[in-house]
Amino acid sequence: MAFPACARWDGAPRPGRRARGSGVAGLALLLLAAAALPAGAAGGGLSDAERRGKRIYLTGESPSGGEVTALMGEAGIEVPATALPCASCPGRDGRGRPEGGVQPSDLTWEALTRPYAVETASGRRHGPYTPHLLKRAIGLGIDASGGRLDAVMPRYRLSHRDADDLVAYLGKLGRDLDPGIADGTLTLGVLLPPAEAAELAATAAAVRRILDAYCAHLNDGGGVYQRRLELRYRALPPAPDERPAALARFVEEEGIFALVAPFTAGADAALAAEMERLAVPAVGPLTLDPQEGFPLNRQVFYLDGGLPAQLRALATAPRGSGAAGPEGIAVILHPRRDDALAATAAGLATTAREAFASVQRRDFEPRDLDAGSLAGELRDAGVTDVFLLAPGDEAARLMAAATAIGWSPRLHVPGALAGAELFAARQGFAGRLMLAFTRMPADREAGAVTRFRRLTGDAGARPGATEIAVFLAFDLLVAGLEDSGRDLSREGLIESLELLRGRPTGLTRPLSYGPNRRIGIRGAYVVELGERGAPEAAEIRWVELN
């Protein structure tokens, strides 16, 4: 099972060792009991008992519904085993990962079944355990030689059945390959927009075109560690509430190792939760609403902060001399019956309260905005700044109405929702129309654009936003696969992506991830538009977000 910081078999902590690596050496000795398991336990699919044991190993939960408790320290303080799942130290595959200059013990089947004594990092030597001795060590803290394990190592209370199941699964540790992994292939999944959504047909076509071309190019060069990448596509159902179940069927039926550029817009929270439940990594979802919250969903890696990041940048960006500053009154407008935008508006209101003396939220009927009446009401209320969350032409209509009555607020619009009508109607709003974008054409380097065209066969004059996002998602996934090595696992991929810091793309700002970070680009450009004609932007500044 998992151990706290500095847990050692001889109780002598080594200086400088980090918590994660410190528990692995002790766990290796416990798992040596697997050497005595039947030979048939070392390969093939999982039996029912092994599947139950895997759940205990990964989560600390008993499939039977019984309680699994960890006893900590000399006092035997009880905590749920879910707080210390077995996999937290050696990882899902039991191999461990070098950390802080420490090489954790190899917990694979081949290493554990060595028919000779093993010397641990502490200098002690132990021969193989038996299943009985392993269960004794787990439950009572007594090693194979009869010595008492250090008190900082948890002891676990399990039912007899749970203990048998756990030991059964430990015999498969290191050989229980994740779905989609074969000697010569690796299966990846792609969620497409609903086929019934005609307005998204171009998006689906772009996803297929970019991924198929890049994948073919990669496979022509030998794939990744001599594994060919195979793409499986599945269109989501039209009803958002049906999409999580459709995702689960897709992953199970096709044996998906990881998802690349999945379309999650419209059901972001539900699909992200299902990816977490399935323990399937997802790289670069196509969405404006990234789901990075607490507790962290480790499975999903987003390219940027989407719509929330754009709005936060608009709310926190320094305002020019014509701005009202902290004494201003801001109003956030969003359409009715749009739960996602309403939630985004609520989050924006919290952020904006730090920059404005007063912040109000108002909803309106989509496509039925009485811009004239609204502009008059907001002017009379002394509103100085308007944040508009609407994908239609409401911004252009509101600007025209404001100009007609001589009202000159600052209008903040996220670039993701800005349409052509807005750019055509900005006459009279020079310096008072603010847009935000997570990517700008200036980010694109000539060499990176050339590489994009070479790998995707796209000879267009300028890659579109969707093409760039899909390409980056696949490029990021490939980088994670290459860094994971030949002995691939989902957990290994996640850990490799977590180590990426400031990875240049040549098409966006650099990407960075970490154990507590799942958004690669944190921040947005705030663009202050001038009058129509050149130059288009009076000012562009990058706003970094925490």
C-alpha positions in Angstrom: 0.0 0.0 0.0 1.1 3.6 -0.1 3.4 5.1 2.6 3.9 8.6 4.0 7.1 10.6 3.7 10.3 9.0 4.9 8.6 5.6 5.5 11.5 3.1 5.7 11.8 -0.5 6.7 14.6 0.2 9.2 13.1 3.5 10.3 16.2 5.5 9.2 15.1 8.3 6.8 17.6 9.3 4.2 18.3 13.0 3.8 16.8 14.8 0.8 14.4 12.0 -0.1 11.0 13.2 -1.3 7.8 11.7 0.0 6.8 9.9 -3.2 10.1 8.1 -3.7 10.5 7.2 0.0 7.6 4.9 0.2 8.5 2.8 -2.9 11.5 1.0 -1.4 9.4 -0.4 1.4 6.5 -1.3 -0.8 8.9 -3.4 -3.0 9.5 -5.7 0.0 5.8 -6.2 0.6 5.2 -7.1 -3.0 7.9 -9.7 -3.0 5.1 -12.0 -1.8 3.8 -12.1 -5.3 6.8 -14.3 -6.2 4.9 -17.2 -4.6 1.7 -16.7 -6.6 0.7 -19.3 -9.2 2.6 -18.9 -12.5 -0.7 -18.3 -14.4 -1.1 -15.0 -12.5 1.7 -13.4 -14.4 0.0 -12.9 -17.7 -3.2 -12.7 -19.7 -6.4 -10.8 -18.8 -7.5 -10.1 -15.3 -9.7 -12.5 -13.4 -12.6 -11.3 -11.3 -10.5 -11.5 -8.2 -7.7 -9.6 -9.9 -10.0 -6.9 -11.1 -11.3 -6.4 -7.5 -7.8 -6.3 -6.3 -6.8 -3.7 -8.9 -9.6 -1.4 -7.6 -8.2 -1.8 -4.0 -4.7 -1.1 -5.3 -5.6 2.0 -7.3 -8.3 3.6 -5.1 -8.2 2.0 -1.6 -11.9 1.1 -2.0 -13.3 -2.3 -1.4 -15.5 -3.6 -4.4 -17.6 -5.5 -1.8 -18.5 -2.2 -0.1 -16.5 -3.1 3.0 -14.3 -0.7 4.8 -10.6 -0.5 4.2 -8.8 1.4 6.9 -5.2 2.5 7.3 -3.6 2.7 10.8 -0.9 5.3 11.1 1.9 5.5 13.6 2.4 3.9 17.0 -1.0 5.2 18.1 -2.7 3.5 15.3 -4.6 6.6 14.1 -7.2 5.4 11.6 -7.7 7.1 8.2 -9.6 5.8 5.2 -7.4 3.8 2.8 -8.7 6.1 0.0 -6.4 8.7 1.4 -3.4 6.4 0.8 -4.1 4.3 -2.3 -1.5 1.7 -3.1 -0.6 3.2 -6.5 0.3 6.7 -5.1 4.0 5.7 -4.5 5.0 3.2 -7.3 2.4 4.3 -9.8 -0.3 2.4 -11.6 2.3 0.0 -13.2 4.4 -0.5 -10.1 7.6 0.5 -11.8 8.1 3.7 -9.8 9.7 6.9 -11.3 13.1 8.5 -10.5 12.4 11.5 -8.3 14.7 13.8 -6.4 17.8 11.9 -7.3 16.3 8.6 -6.0 15.7 5.5 -8.1 12.6 3.8 -6.7 12.5 0.0 -6.6 11.3 -2.0 -9.7 8.0 -3.6 -8.7 7.4 -5.5 -11.9 6.7 -9.2 -11.9 10.2 -10.1 -13.2 11.9 -8.1 -10.5 9.7 -9.5 -7.7 10.1 -13.1 -8.6 13.9 -13.2 -8.5 14.8 -16.4 -6.7 17.5 -14.8 -4.5 17.7 -12.3 -1.7 17.1 -8.7 -2.6 19.0 -5.9 -0.9 16.9 -2.8 -0.3 17.9 0.8 -0.4 18.3 0.7 3.4 20.9 -2.2 3.1 18.6 -4.9 4.5 18.3 -8.2 2.6 15.0 -10.1 2.2 14.1 -13.2 0.3 10.7 -13.6 -1.5 7.6 -13.4 0.5 4.7 -15.8 0.4 1.1 -14.7 0.1 0.6 -15.4 3.8 3.6 -13.4 4.8 2.5 -10.6 2.5 -0.9 -10.4 4.1 0.7 -10.4 7.5 3.0 -7.5 6.5 0.1 -5.5 5.1 -2.2 -6.1 8.1 0.2 -6.3 11.0 3.4 -4.5 9.9 5.6 -7.6 10.3 8.2 -8.4 7.6 9.1 -11.8 6.1 11.8 -12.2 8.7 9.5 -11.6 11.6 10.8 -8.0 12.3 8.4 -5.2 12.9 8.1 -2.6 10.1 8.6 1.0 11.0 5.6 2.5 12.7 5.3 5.3 10.0 4.3 2.6 7.5 0.5 2.2 7.5 -1.0 -1.1 8.4 -4.3 -2.0 6.7 -7.4 -3.6 7.9 -8.9 -5.6 5.1 -11.5 -8.4 5.0 -10.1 -11.8 4.1 -11.6 -11.6 0.6 -10.2 -8.1 0.0 -6.7 -9.3 1.1 -6.9 -12.3 -1.2 -8.0 -10.1 -4.1 -5.3 -7.6 -3.5 -2.6 -10.2 -3.4 -4.0 -11.7 -6.6 -3.7 -8.4 -8.4 -0.2 -7.8 -7.1 0.8 -10.8 -9.1 -0.2 -8.9 -12.3 1.5 -5.7 -11.4 3.7 -4.6 -14.3 1.9 -6.9 -16.7 -1.6 -5.4 -16.6 -1.3 -3.3 -19.7 -3.6 -0.4 -20.1 -6.2 -0.6 -22.9 -5.0 0.2 -26.4 -1.4 -0.9 -25.9 -0.1 -3.7 -28.2 3.4 -4.6 -29.3 3.0 -3.0 -32.7 0.1 -0.5 -32.2 -1.4 2.1 -29.9 -5.1 2.9 -30.2 -6.2 6.5 -29.8 -9.7 7.9 -29.7 -11.2 11.1 -31.1 -14.7 12.4 -30.1 -16.3 14.3 -33.0 -19.2 16.8 -32.9 -22.6 15.3 -33.3 -23.2 14.4 -37.0 -26.6 16.1 -36.8 -25.0 19.5 -36.1 -24.6 20.8 -39.6 -22.9 24.0 -38.3 -20.1 21.8 -36.9 -19.5 19.7 -40.0 -16.5 21.8 -41.0 -15.0 21.3 -37.5 -15.4 17.6 -37.7 -13.8 17.5 -41.2 -10.9 19.6 -40.0 -10.3 17.3 -37.1 -10.2 14.2 -39.3 -8.0 15.9 -42.0 -5.3 17.2 -39.6 -5.2 14.0 -37.4 -5.2 11.6 -40.3 -2.4 13.4 -42.1 -0.2 13.9 -39.0 -0.7 10.3 -37.9 0.1 8.9 -41.4 3.3 11.0 -41.5 4.3 9.7 -38.1 3.6 6.1 -38.9 5.6 6.3 -42.1 8.5 7.1 -39.9 8.0 4.1 -37.7 5.4 5.4 -35.3 6.4 6.0 -31.6 8.8 3.3 -30.4 7.9 1.2 -33.3 4.2 1.3 -32.4 1.9 2.5 -35.2 -0.7 4.9 -34.0 -4.3 3.9 -34.9 -7.1 6.5 -34.7 -10.7 5.6 -33.9 -13.4 8.2 -34.4 -16.8 8.4 -32.8 -19.4 11.2 -33.3 -21.2 12.2 -30.1 -24.9 12.0 -29.8 -26.9 15.3 -30.1 -28.3 15.2 -26.5 -25.6 16.4 -24.1 -26.8 14.1 -21.3 -26.2 11.1 -23.5 -22.6 11.9 -24.2 -20.9 10.5 -21.1 -22.4 7.1 -21.7 -21.4 7.3 -25.3 -17.9 8.1 -24.3 -17.8 5.1 -22.0 -19.0 2.7 -24.7 -16.4 4.2 -27.2 -13.5 3.7 -24.8 -14.6 0.1 -23.9 -15.6 -1.1 -27.4 -12.5 0.3 -29.2 -10.0 -0.2 -26.4 -8.9 3.4 -26.3 -5.6 4.3 -24.6 -6.0 8.1 -24.7 -8.2 10.7 -26.3 -6.8 13.4 -28.6 -8.5 16.7 -29.4 -11.9 15.4 -28.2 -14.9 17.6 -28.9 -16.4 18.3 -25.4 -18.2 21.7 -26.0 -21.7 21.6 -24.7 -21.1 18.8 -22.1 -17.7 19.8 -20.7 -18.2 19.0 -17.0 -19.9 15.7 -17.6 -17.4 14.4 -20.2 -14.4 15.5 -18.1 -15.9 13.7 -15.1 -16.4 10.5 -17.2 -12.8 10.7 -18.5 -11.7 10.8 -14.8 -13.9 7.8 -14.0 -12.6 5.9 -16.9 -9.0 6.9 -16.1 -8.4 7.7 -19.8 -6.1 10.6 -20.5 -7.5 13.4 -22.8 -5.1 15.8 -24.5 -6.3 19.1 -26.0 -10.1 19.0 -25.8 -11.9 21.3 -28.2 -13.8 23.6 -25.9 -14.2 27.1 -24.6 -14.9 26.0 -21.1 -11.9 24.1 -19.5 -12.8 22.2 -16.4 -9.8 22.8 -14.1 -11.1 22.8 -10.6 -10.5 21.3 -7.2 -9.9 18.5 -6.7 -7.9 18.3 -9.8 -9.0 16.1 -12.7 -5.6 14.5 -13.5 -6.7 13.0 -16.8 -7.5 16.1 -18.9 -4.9 18.4 -20.3 -6.2 21.7 -21.9 -4.2 23.8 -24.3 -5.4 27.2 -22.9 -7.9 28.7 -20.5 -10.6 29.3 -23.1 -13.5 31.7 -22.5 -13.0 32.1 -18.7 -9.4 33.1 -19.2 -10.3 35.7 -21.8 -12.9 37.2 -19.5 -10.6 37.2 -16.5 -7.9 39.0 -18.6 -10.4 41.6 -19.6 -11.5 42.2 -16.0 -8.0 42.4 -14.6 -6.2 44.2 -17.5 -5.0 47.8 -16.6 -7.4 50.3 -18.1 -6.3 53.5 -19.9 -6.7 57.1 -18.8 -10.3 57.1 -20.0 -11.3 54.2 -17.8 -13.2 54.6 -14.6 -10.9 52.4 -12.6 -12.0 50.8 -9.4 -14.7 53.3 -8.8 -16.5 52.2 -12.0 -19.7 50.3 -12.4 -19.6 47.1 -14.5 -22.5 45.1 -15.8 -22.2 41.5 -17.2 -24.7 40.6 -19.8 -25.4 37.0 -20.8 -28.2 35.2 -22.6 -31.0 33.4 -20.7 -31.2 29.6 -20.6 -27.5 29.1 -21.3 -26.2 27.4 -18.2 -22.6 27.4 -19.3 -22.5 31.1 -20.0 -24.4 31.8 -16.8 -21.8 29.9 -14.8 -19.0 31.8 -16.7 -20.7 35.1 -15.9 -20.9 34.2 -12.2 -17.1 33.4 -12.2 -16.4 36.7 -14.0 -18.4 38.6 -11.4 -16.2 37.3 -8.6 -13.1 38.4 -10.5 -14.5 41.8 -11.6 -15.3 42.8 -8.0 -11.6 43.3 -7.4 -11.5 45.9 -10.2 -14.8 47.7 -9.9 -16.7 49.3 -7.1 -19.9 47.6 -8.3 -20.6 44.6 -10.5 -24.1 43.6 -11.7 -25.3 40.6 -13.7 -28.2 40.8 -16.2 -29.5 38.2 -18.6 -31.4 38.9 -21.8 -33.5 36.9 -24.3 -31.2 35.7 -27.1 -31.9 37.2 -30.5 -34.5 39.5 -28.9 -32.3 42.1 -27.3 -33.9 45.6 -27.1 -30.6 47.4 -27.5 -32.1 50.9 -27.3 -33.9 50.4 -24.1 -31.0 48.5 -22.5 -28.5 51.2 -23.5 -30.7 53.9 -21.9 -31.1 51.9 -18.7 -27.4 51.2 -18.3 -26.5 54.8 -19.1 -29.0 56.1 -16.5 -27.5 53.7 -13.9 -24.0 55.1 -14.5 -22.6 51.9 -16.0 -19.1 52.5 -17.2 -18.0 49.0 -18.4 -20.0 46.3 -20.1 -18.9 42.7 -20.4 -21.0 41.0 -23.1 -21.2 37.2 -23.2 -23.1 36.5 -26.4 -22.1 34.7 -29.6 -24.5 36.7 -31.9 -24.7 40.3 -33.1 -25.8 41.8 -29.8 -22.5 43.6 -29.3 -22.8 45.5 -32.6 -26.5 46.4 -31.8 -25.6 47.6 -28.3 -22.7 49.7 -29.7 -25.0 51.4 -32.2 -27.6 52.1 -29.6 -25.0 53.6 -27.2 -23.6 55.8 -30.0 -27.2 57.0 -30.8 -27.8 58.3 -27.2 -24.3 59.6 -26.7 -23.3 57.0 -24.1 -19.7 55.9 -24.2 -19.0 52.9 -22.0 -16.1 50.6 -22.4 -17.2 47.3 -24.0 -15.4 44.1 -23.2 -16.0 41.1 -25.5 -14.1 37.8 -25.4 -12.6 37.1 -28.8 -14.1 33.6 -28.8 -17.6 35.3 -29.1 -16.7 38.2 -31.4 -18.3 38.1 -34.8 -17.7 40.0 -38.0 -20.6 42.3 -37.1 -18.6 43.6 -34.1 -15.6 44.7 -36.2 -17.8 46.4 -38.8 -19.7 48.4 -36.2 -17.0 49.8 -34.0 -17.0 53.3 -35.5 -17.1 55.8 -32.6 -15.7 53.2 -30.1 -12.0 53.8 -30.7 -10.1 52.9 -27.5 -13.3 51.7 -25.8 -13.7 48.3 -27.5 -11.7 45.7 -25.7 -11.3 42.1 -27.0 -9.4 39.2 -25.5 -7.7 36.2 -27.3 -5.6 33.3 -26.0 -3.7 33.2 -29.3 -2.7 35.8 -31.8 -1.3 35.6 -35.3 1.9 37.2 -34.0 2.6 34.0 -32.0 3.1 32.0 -35.2 6.7 31.6 -36.3 7.5 30.9 -39.9 9.3 27.7 -39.1 6.5 26.3 -37.1 3.9 27.1 -39.8 6.1 25.3 -42.3 6.3 22.3 -40.0 2.5 22.4 -39.6 2.1 22.3 -43.4 4.6 19.5 -43.8 3.1 17.3 -41.2 -0.5 17.9 -42.1 -0.3 18.5 -45.8 -2.2 21.7 -45.3 -1.0 24.2 -47.9 -3.4 26.9 -46.9 -2.2 30.5 -46.6 -3.0 30.7 -42.9 -4.0 27.8 -40.7 -7.4 28.2 -39.0 -7.9 28.2 -35.2 -9.4 24.7 -35.2 -6.6 23.3 -37.3 -4.0 24.8 -35.0 -5.7 23.5 -31.9 -6.0 19.9 -33.3 -2.4 19.9 -34.5 -1.2 21.1 -31.1 -3.2 18.5 -29.3 -1.7 15.7 -31.3 1.8 17.2 -31.2 1.5 17.5 -27.4 0.3 13.9 -27.1 3.1 12.6 -29.2 5.6 14.5 -27.0 4.2 12.8 -24.0 4.3 9.4 -25.6 7.9 9.9 -26.6 8.9 11.0 -23.1 7.1 8.1 -21.5 9.3 5.5 -23.3 8.6 2.1 -24.6 7.1 0.7 -21.4 4.0 2.8 -21.9 1.1 3.3 -19.5 -1.6 5.9 -19.0 -0.1 7.0 -15.8 3.3 7.3 -17.5 1.8 9.5 -20.1 0.2 11.7 -17.5 3.4 12.0 -15.6 5.4 12.9 -18.7 2.9 15.6 -19.6 3.2 17.0 -16.1 6.9 17.5 -16.6 6.5 19.8 -19.6 7.6 23.3 -18.7 7.6 26.2 -21.2 7.4 23.9 -24.2 7.6 26.0 -27.3 5.0 25.4 -30.1 5.9 28.2 -32.5 2.1 28.7 -33.0 1.1 29.8 -29.5 2.8 30.9 -26.4 4.8 28.1 -24.7 2.8 25.3 -22.9 3.4 24.4 -19.3 1.9 21.7 -17.1 2.5 20.3 -13.7 1.0 18.1 -10.9 -1.5 20.8 -10.1 -1.8 22.4 -13.5 -3.9 21.2 -16.4 -4.1 24.4 -18.5 -1.0 24.9 -20.8 -1.4 28.6 -21.4 -2.5 30.8 -18.5 -3.5 34.2 -19.7 -4.8 36.1 -22.7 -4.1 39.0 -25.0 -6.2 42.1 -24.4 -6.6 44.1 -27.6 -7.8 47.6 -27.6 -9.3 48.3 -31.0 -8.9 51.6 -32.8 -11.1 53.1 -35.5 -11.7 51.1 -38.7 -8.7 51.1 -40.9 -5.0 50.6 -40.1 -3.8 50.1 -37.6 -6.6 47.8 -36.4 -5.4 47.6 -32.8 -4.5 50.7 -30.8 -2.8 48.5 -28.1 -2.1 44.8 -27.5 -0.9 43.5 -24.1 -0.5 40.0 -22.6 -2.2 39.5 -19.3 -0.8 36.6 -17.3 -3.3 34.8 -15.0 -2.6 32.9 -11.8 
